[in-house]
Amino acid sequence: MKEKELQRLTELKQIEENLHSQGIEYICGIDEAGRGPLAGPVVVAAVIMPKDSIIEGVNDSKKVSEKKREALYEKITEEAIAWGVGIIDQKEIDRINILNATKEGLTEAVKALSVRPDRIIVDALNGIDTIRNTIYLNNKRRRKMLFNSSSFNNSKSNKGQNNETMG
């Protein structure tokens, strides 16, 4: 891995390192896709990675080519402690609007995790009704939100594949 890429990834992990230093173990990162297109679903992914994980090329999905995303998908799901996906179809988006559909997708993705996260990092949303105790941070150009995820209820449906069972 090139030094510049290692530096970029290390900077991205600063929020996580700060949380780990406070004794917070399971930190979930969220990314969404599909909020821009006029048609099609919104897809939200949630992942909890090991503390020491650094995967070259990880970035916002909109900044990564489809081929690279597929390769990263394999690496991430192989290494992840847990991961989940929420998919909201076009009919539901039309019914509740794209913002609420994205929030619903985020909730589904986190509920699909086999391990309950202690905190969640999101870069694209504010005021998610299903999550309480929001803390807002600014990290360079991207606003980050950390959530206490204790308000999530156990999910009866699981749209993601996970490695461990909910404890």
VOPAGU-2260 file (C-alpha; in pm, 1 decimal, decimal comma):
REM VOPAGU-2260
SITE   aa  ch    i         X         Y         Z
SITE  MET   A    0       0,0       0,0       0,0
SITE  LYS   A    1     133,6     342,1     -95,1
SITE  GLU   A    2     214,2     586,8     183,4
SITE  LYS   A    3     -44,6     843,1      64,5
SITE  GLU   A    4    -322,2     579,5      65,3
SITE  LEU   A    5    -218,9     456,2     411,5
SITE  GLN   A    6    -228,3     816,5     538,5
SITE  ARG   A    7    -578,4     869,8     387,3
SITE  LEU   A    8    -712,1     550,8     545,2
SITE  THR   A    9    -548,5     630,5     879,9
SITE  GLU   A   10    -717,7     973,0     878,1
SITE  LEU   A   11   -1054,3     809,7     799,0
SITE  LYS   A   12   -1011,4     582,4    1099,0
SITE  GLN   A   13    -939,6     865,2    1345,9
SITE  ILE   A   14   -1301,4     882,3    1461,8
SITE  GLU   A   15   -1304,2     506,1    1515,1
SITE  GLU   A   16    -971,9     515,4    1701,6
SITE  ASN   A   17   -1109,7     786,5    1930,0
SITE  LEU   A   18   -1418,6     576,1    2003,4
SITE  HIS   A   19   -1211,3     261,1    2061,6
SITE  SER   A   20    -992,4     454,8    2307,5
SITE  GLN   A   21   -1312,7     530,0    2503,9
SITE  GLY   A   22   -1383,8     157,4    2531,7
SITE  ILE   A   23   -1640,1     143,8    2252,0
SITE  GLU   A   24   -1596,1    -191,2    2078,7
SITE  TYR   A   25   -1841,3    -234,2    1791,2
SITE  ILE   A   26   -1845,1      64,1    1555,1
SITE  CYS   A   27   -2067,1      40,6    1249,6
SITE  GLY   A   28   -2000,6     235,7     931,1
SITE  ILE   A   29   -2290,9     315,3     697,1
SITE  ASP   A   30   -2290,0     397,2     326,2
SITE  GLU   A   31   -2583,6     443,4      91,3
SITE  ALA   A   32   -2626,9     440,7    -283,8
SITE  GLY   A   33   -2917,6     524,5    -509,5
SITE  ARG   A   34   -3030,3     855,9    -362,1
SITE  GLY   A   35   -2949,7    1041,7    -683,3
SITE  PRO   A   36   -3114,1     835,4    -959,3
SITE  LEU   A   37   -3469,5     909,4   -1064,1
SITE  ALA   A   38   -3561,4     540,4   -1068,5
SITE  GLY   A   39   -3442,4     236,8    -880,1
SITE  PRO   A   40   -3392,0     135,8    -520,1
SITE  VAL   A   41   -3193,0     300,4    -245,3
SITE  VAL   A   42   -2942,8      55,1     -94,5
SITE  VAL   A   43   -2783,7     107,0     246,9
SITE  ALA   A   44   -2496,3    -103,9     377,4
SITE  ALA   A   45   -2388,3    -131,9     740,6
SITE  VAL   A   46   -2060,6    -295,5     842,8
SITE  ILE   A   47   -1865,7    -354,8    1162,6
SITE  MET   A   48   -1497,5    -412,5    1090,1
SITE  PRO   A   49   -1223,7    -536,7    1323,1
SITE  LYS   A   50   -1039,1    -260,6    1506,1
SITE  ASP   A   51    -715,3    -312,9    1312,6
SITE  SER   A   52    -877,4    -339,2     968,4
SITE  ILE   A   53    -736,9    -123,1     689,2
SITE  ILE   A   54    -845,7    -220,4     337,7
SITE  GLU   A   55    -676,6     -40,2      51,8
SITE  GLY   A   56    -918,0     150,6    -172,7
SITE  VAL   A   57   -1207,7     183,0      73,6
SITE  ASN   A   58   -1385,6     510,5       5,8
SITE  ASP   A   59   -1731,5     656,8     -46,2
SITE  SER   A   60   -1908,4     425,6    -292,8
SITE  LYS   A   61   -1964,3     714,3    -535,1
SITE  LYS   A   62   -1587,0     760,1    -564,0
SITE  VAL   A   63   -1512,7     395,0    -649,7
SITE  SER   A   64   -1563,6     224,6    -986,1
SITE  GLU   A   65   -1809,2     -65,5   -1011,5
SITE  LYS   A   66   -1525,6    -313,1   -1068,4
SITE  LYS   A   67   -1335,5    -185,4    -763,6
SITE  ARG   A   68   -1657,4    -189,4    -552,7
SITE  GLU   A   69   -1705,9    -557,3    -636,7
SITE  ALA   A   70   -1349,2    -639,6    -531,3
SITE  LEU   A   71   -1388,1    -434,6    -212,6
SITE  TYR   A   72   -1720,0    -608,2    -138,9
SITE  GLU   A   73   -1541,1    -944,2    -131,4
SITE  LYS   A   74   -1264,8    -815,8      98,4
SITE  ILE   A   75   -1500,2    -630,3     331,0
SITE  THR   A   76   -1753,0    -912,1     374,6
SITE  GLU   A   77   -1472,0   -1162,5     428,4
SITE  GLU   A   78   -1306,6    -951,0     698,1
SITE  ALA   A   79   -1616,6    -797,2     861,9
SITE  ILE   A   80   -1732,8    -887,9    1209,7
SITE  ALA   A   81   -2087,9    -831,4    1082,2
SITE  TRP   A   82   -2261,6    -667,3     787,5
SITE  GLY   A   83   -2616,0    -597,9     675,8
SITE  VAL   A   84   -2801,7    -441,7     385,5
SITE  GLY   A   85   -3128,9    -250,1     361,4
SITE  ILE   A   86   -3296,7    -211,6      22,7
SITE  ILE   A   87   -3594,4      16,8     -31,6
SITE  ASP   A   88   -3766,0     -19,5    -369,0
SITE  GLN   A   89   -3890,0     255,4    -598,3
SITE  LYS   A   90   -4256,8     212,9    -502,2
SITE  GLU   A   91   -4174,6     270,5    -135,1
SITE  ILE   A   92   -3951,2     566,7    -225,0
SITE  ASP   A   93   -4242,1     721,0    -419,2
SITE  ARG   A   94   -4472,8     660,5    -122,6
SITE  ILE   A   95   -4253,7     799,1     160,4
SITE  ASN   A   96   -3992,2    1012,2     -29,8
SITE  ILE   A   97   -3620,2     949,4     -81,1
SITE  LEU   A   98   -3504,8    1090,3     253,4
SITE  ASN   A   99   -3740,8     872,3     456,9
SITE  ALA   A  100   -3661,4     573,5     234,2
SITE  THR   A  101   -3290,3     623,0     304,2
SITE  LYS   A  102   -3358,1     640,6     678,3
SITE  GLU   A  103   -3566,8     323,5     654,1
SITE  GLY   A  104   -3288,3     150,3     458,7
SITE  LEU   A  105   -3035,6     252,4     724,5
SITE  THR   A  106   -3258,0     110,7     996,4
SITE  GLU   A  107   -3302,7    -217,3     805,3
SITE  ALA   A  108   -2928,5    -247,8     742,0
SITE  VAL   A  109   -2840,8    -199,7    1108,6
SITE  LYS   A  110   -3114,2    -437,7    1223,0
SITE  ALA   A  111   -2969,5    -700,0     985,1
SITE  LEU   A  112   -2634,7    -693,6    1166,4
SITE  SER   A  113   -2564,5   -1005,6    1370,3
SITE  VAL   A  114   -2375,4    -796,2    1626,7
SITE  ARG   A  115   -2538,3    -492,4    1786,9
SITE  PRO   A  116   -2316,1    -187,9    1726,5
SITE  ASP   A  117   -2216,6      39,6    2014,0
SITE  ARG   A  118   -2194,9     338,0    1776,6
SITE  ILE   A  119   -2283,1     408,3    1414,2
SITE  ILE   A  120   -2100,5     646,7    1179,7
SITE  VAL   A  121   -2311,3     795,5     898,8
SITE  ASP   A  122   -2214,6    1063,7     649,9
SITE  ALA   A  123   -2535,1    1151,7     466,3
SITE  LEU   A  124   -2829,5    1193,3     703,4
SITE  ASN   A  125   -2960,8    1397,9     994,4
SITE  GLY   A  126   -3235,4    1327,4    1244,9
SITE  ILE   A  127   -3287,0     955,8    1200,8
SITE  ASP   A  128   -3607,4     887,3    1391,3
SITE  THR   A  129   -3520,5     527,5    1480,2
SITE  ILE   A  130   -3197,0     618,3    1656,6
SITE  ARG   A  131   -3159,0     835,4    1967,7
SITE  ASN   A  132   -2862,5    1015,8    2127,6
SITE  THR   A  133   -2714,7    1169,6    1813,3
SITE  ILE   A  134   -2374,3    1335,7    1832,8
SITE  TYR   A  135   -2267,8    1554,8    1538,2
SITE  LEU   A  136   -1904,4    1593,2    1435,1
SITE  ASN   A  137   -1729,0    1772,1    1150,2
SITE  ASN   A  138   -1441,7    1585,6     989,7
SITE  LYS   A  139   -1290,1    1788,4     706,7
SITE  ARG   A  140   -1553,4    1815,8     432,5
SITE  ARG   A  141   -1781,2    1536,8     553,1
SITE  ARG   A  142   -2021,6    1574,5     842,7
SITE  LYS   A  143   -2020,8    1258,1    1052,3
SITE  MET   A  144   -2282,4    1145,6    1296,6
SITE  LEU   A  145   -2230,6     902,7    1577,9
SITE  PHE   A  146   -2534,7     732,5    1717,6
SITE  ASN   A  147   -2597,4     531,5    2027,5
SITE  SER   A  148   -2766,8     233,1    1870,6
SITE  SER   A  149   -2937,4     101,8    2183,7
SITE  SER   A  150   -3278,2     210,3    2051,1
SITE  PHE   A  151   -3274,2     -47,5    1772,2
SITE  ASN   A  152   -3514,8    -333,1    1831,4
SITE  ASN   A  153   -3426,7    -687,7    1734,5
SITE  SER   A  154   -3515,1    -747,6    1372,3
SITE  LYS   A  155   -3731,3   -1041,3    1266,6
SITE  SER   A  156   -3610,2   -1012,5     907,9
SITE  ASN   A  157   -3248,9   -1035,1     799,7
SITE  LYS   A  158   -3158,3    -904,6     455,5
SITE  GLY   A  159   -2780,6    -926,4     511,5
SITE  GLN   A  160   -2543,2   -1213,6     566,2
SITE  ASN   A  161   -2356,5   -1207,1     896,6
SITE  ASN   A  162   -2073,2   -1395,6    1065,9
SITE  GLU   A  163   -2174,6   -1392,9    1432,9
SITE  THR   A  164   -2497,8   -1411,6    1628,0
SITE  MET   A  165   -2661,7   -1118,1    1808,6
SITE  GLY   A  166   -2557,8   -1116,2    2172,0
